[in-house]
Amino acid sequence: MCGRYALNISGDDLALEFAAGIKDATFSASNWNISPTTAVPFINASDEKGEIRNVNTANWGLIPSWAKDASRASNAINARVESISEKPTFKSAFKSRRCLIPVTGYYEWSTELGKYKPKQPFYISHKNKSSLAIAGLYENWINPESKQSVQSAAIDDYLNMIDIKEADKDLIFWPVSDDVNNARNTGADLAKEIALGESGTLF
């Protein structure tokens, strides 16, 4: 499950890479530890064929249009593949508001049954350093008190189904520091490879 990811690209370069216009690109161009509720860019289409694309911004953590408040956002950052079309939180967005969420790379943590220590973070990215496009959903929520519109998004949790040992041939990964566990840390050093000692697990 993707709980943190990195993005190191400007709005203009993002629009160029995805052949999209910049409609709303108010986000940090370099954040190596994006956490839930952070403002992030996403790419959506304004036509049925997907030929007219725009770069928009949303808070990571989807708030369904029927929600009374924004409290659901922190728990709705990933939409599980097996229930995305049925779960009330994501059902409406899945039908008509799909998007691409660009990332420079993302972080995953090892489990107790792997060959690495439990909760060892890894950074995963494309071997040629190009951006990755992750499937996502977005939603517009109207705050019932302020009447302000809040745009939010969630990542399709297909990433949770990828075995890091059998990863796509174009993806590379390496272990990184536990510093990524602290959302206050956002520098590029978080994605640097570290050396690991002997594993203390069974495999």
WODAQUI-V714948 format. One record per residue. N is the residue number from 1. RES is the residue in one letter. PHI is phi in whole degrees, -180 to 180 (999 if undefined). PSI is psi in degrees with one decimal (* if undefined). Layout:
BEGIN
n/res/phi/psi
N/RES/PHI/PSI
N/RES/PHI/PSI
END
This chain:
BEGIN
n/res/phi/psi
1/M/999/126.4
2/C/-79/113.7
3/G/-113/-13.0
4/R/-148/144.5
5/Y/-150/172.3
6/A/-119/147.6
7/L/-143/123.2
8/N/-134/73.8
9/I/-160/144.0
10/S/-81/164.5
11/G/-61/-40.1
12/D/-65/-44.7
13/D/-68/-34.0
14/L/-65/-43.7
15/A/-63/-38.9
16/L/-67/-44.6
17/E/-66/-35.7
18/F/-104/12.3
19/A/51/52.0
20/A/-129/154.4
21/G/-88/155.5
22/I/-95/105.2
23/K/-91/-42.8
24/D/-156/103.5
25/A/-126/50.2
26/T/-89/91.6
27/F/-155/164.3
28/S/-74/125.5
29/A/-74/-13.0
30/S/-145/101.1
31/N/-141/113.2
32/W/-95/13.2
33/N/-154/63.0
34/I/-72/126.5
35/S/-118/166.3
36/P/-53/144.1
37/T/81/-4.0
38/T/-71/144.5
39/A/-72/124.0
40/V/-133/153.3
41/P/-83/152.5
42/F/-144/158.3
43/I/-110/124.0
44/N/-130/164.3
45/A/-108/143.9
46/S/-106/9.1
47/D/-135/161.7
48/E/-65/-31.7
49/K/-82/-10.9
50/G/77/19.8
51/E/-87/-24.2
52/I/-104/107.5
53/R/-113/150.9
54/N/-133/148.8
55/V/-96/118.6
56/N/-121/173.7
57/T/-125/141.2
58/A/-146/159.0
59/N/-82/134.0
60/W/-74/113.2
61/G/133/100.5
62/L/-74/132.9
63/I/-109/112.2
64/P/-64/150.8
65/S/-60/-25.0
66/W/-90/-2.6
67/A/-66/143.4
68/K/-79/-26.4
69/D/-149/-178.1
70/A/-93/12.6
71/S/-66/-21.1
72/R/-76/-18.5
73/A/-55/-47.4
74/S/-66/-18.4
75/N/-102/5.8
76/A/-127/47.4
77/I/-87/-25.4
78/N/-126/135.0
79/A/-104/119.0
80/R/-71/135.4
81/V/-57/-42.3
82/E/-73/-14.5
83/S/-131/5.7
84/I/-61/-33.5
85/S/-85/-6.7
86/E/-118/-29.3
87/K/-68/127.7
88/P/-52/-37.0
89/T/-61/-36.7
90/F/-110/-13.0
91/K/-54/-49.7
92/S/-67/-45.0
93/A/-64/-35.9
94/F/-63/-33.3
95/K/-74/-38.1
96/S/-138/-0.7
97/R/-134/66.7
98/R/-95/155.8
99/C/-155/178.7
100/L/-114/134.9
101/I/-111/111.2
102/P/-78/138.9
103/V/-138/149.3
104/T/-81/-33.2
105/G/-174/171.9
106/Y/-144/165.1
107/Y/-111/140.8
108/E/-133/154.8
109/W/-116/136.1
110/S/-70/160.0
111/T/-107/178.4
112/E/-65/-25.0
113/L/-94/0.4
114/G/-86/-176.7
115/K/-87/-6.2
116/Y/-104/164.6
117/K/-61/148.8
118/P/-56/136.9
119/K/67/22.6
120/Q/-72/121.1
121/P/-77/145.1
122/F/-128/147.0
123/Y/-106/130.9
124/I/-121/132.1
125/S/-152/175.8
126/H/-80/143.0
127/K/-65/-25.0
128/N/-99/11.4
129/K/70/12.5
130/S/-77/163.6
131/S/-69/151.3
132/L/-103/143.7
133/A/-110/113.4
134/I/-101/136.4
135/A/-64/140.0
136/G/-150/179.1
137/L/-132/152.3
138/Y/-137/159.6
139/E/-149/149.2
140/N/-107/124.6
141/W/-120/135.3
142/I/-102/117.5
143/N/-63/117.9
144/P/-64/-20.2
145/E/-91/-50.6
146/S/-90/-15.8
147/K/67/12.8
148/Q/-83/146.8
149/S/-88/133.4
150/V/-124/122.2
151/Q/-96/132.0
152/S/-136/164.0
153/A/-148/160.8
154/A/-138/155.0
155/I/-96/139.7
156/D/-69/124.9
157/D/-79/26.2
158/Y/-58/-29.9
159/L/-58/-29.5
160/N/-68/-16.8
161/M/-94/-5.7
162/I/-85/122.6
163/D/-80/120.1
164/I/-59/-28.2
165/K/-76/-22.9
166/E/-113/29.0
167/A/-62/158.0
168/D/-49/142.0
169/K/-61/-20.8
170/D/-90/-3.1
171/L/-100/143.0
172/I/-126/155.7
173/F/-150/156.6
174/W/-157/159.0
175/P/-73/145.7
176/V/-131/172.5
177/S/-67/152.0
178/D/-66/-6.7
179/D/-59/-22.7
180/V/-67/-17.7
181/N/-68/-18.9
182/N/-99/113.4
183/A/-63/-16.8
184/R/-73/-20.8
185/N/-85/124.4
186/T/-133/5.2
187/G/-78/165.2
188/A/-65/-22.6
189/D/-62/-20.9
190/L/-62/-28.7
191/A/-93/3.9
192/K/-78/141.1
193/E/-69/141.8
194/I/-120/159.2
195/A/-86/141.0
196/L/-111/149.0
197/G/-84/-167.5
198/E/-66/140.6
199/S/-72/144.3
200/G/-104/9.9
201/T/-100/179.5
202/L/-74/-27.7
203/F/-119/*
END
